[in-house]
Amino acid sequence: EAGVAQSPRYKIIEKRQSVAFWCNPISGHATLYWYQQILGQGPKLLIQFQNNGVVDDSQLPKDRFSAERLKGVDSTLKIQPAKLEDSAVYLCASSRISGANVLTFGAGSRLTVL
Amino acid sequence: GIQVEQSPPDLILQEGANSTLRCNFSDSVNNLQWFHQNPWGQLINLFYIPSGTKQNGRLSATTVATERYSLLYISSSQTTDSGVYFCAVPGTGTASKLTFGTGTRLQVTL
């Protein structure tokens, strides 16, 4: 089975610019997650989708971050405008069902904000 | 929210040595997962272990849910075991919102 695909792998932007990350989960996985991992820390959940509905976005900075999963398959995470503290790796993960199942992570998208 | 602490924070082993990593969590949980993040940043799920003991090759894990801790055992360590090991548990009220621990950074030397 193909893994979770993410792009781009690396992105460098200046503060106040915008950026978008794309994720394609494993086929058949209903639940999709976006995590932010700052250097030296564990991943932090930003948003969780079940099919194309949002299950949890309590830690998403909604004034600058947005995410969508329009057809219940792939997803886009956008940051506009970016701040220096947004420099991190953005990890996408998917699982078959919400709750009791195993998460499979993509390779991540590393963002550097200058 | 739930607190997840891991120990030790850093560990250096010689190849062939054994080690035990610990994960303590502050509230009752109904699942726990162990992950390995390799030096290139890829997170790989090692175990889904809400309770009891599981083994996979040189790795095994034990979760004692009633005492709110889990242990990851690495035997006969290899250089490819290097990286950061995270445990993750669901937060209160949301079964699938995983809260990750602080991580244990392992370096295996020749």
Interface residues (C-beta under 8 A of the other chain):
Chain A: T31 Q41 G42 P43 K44 L45 Q48 V55 D56 V89 L91 A93 S95 S98 G99 A100 N101 V102 L103 T104 F105 A107 G108 R110
Chain B: N30 N31 Q33 F35 W40 G41 Q42 L43 I44 N45 Y48 F86 A88 P90 T94 A95 S96 K97 L98 T99 F100 G101 T102 G103
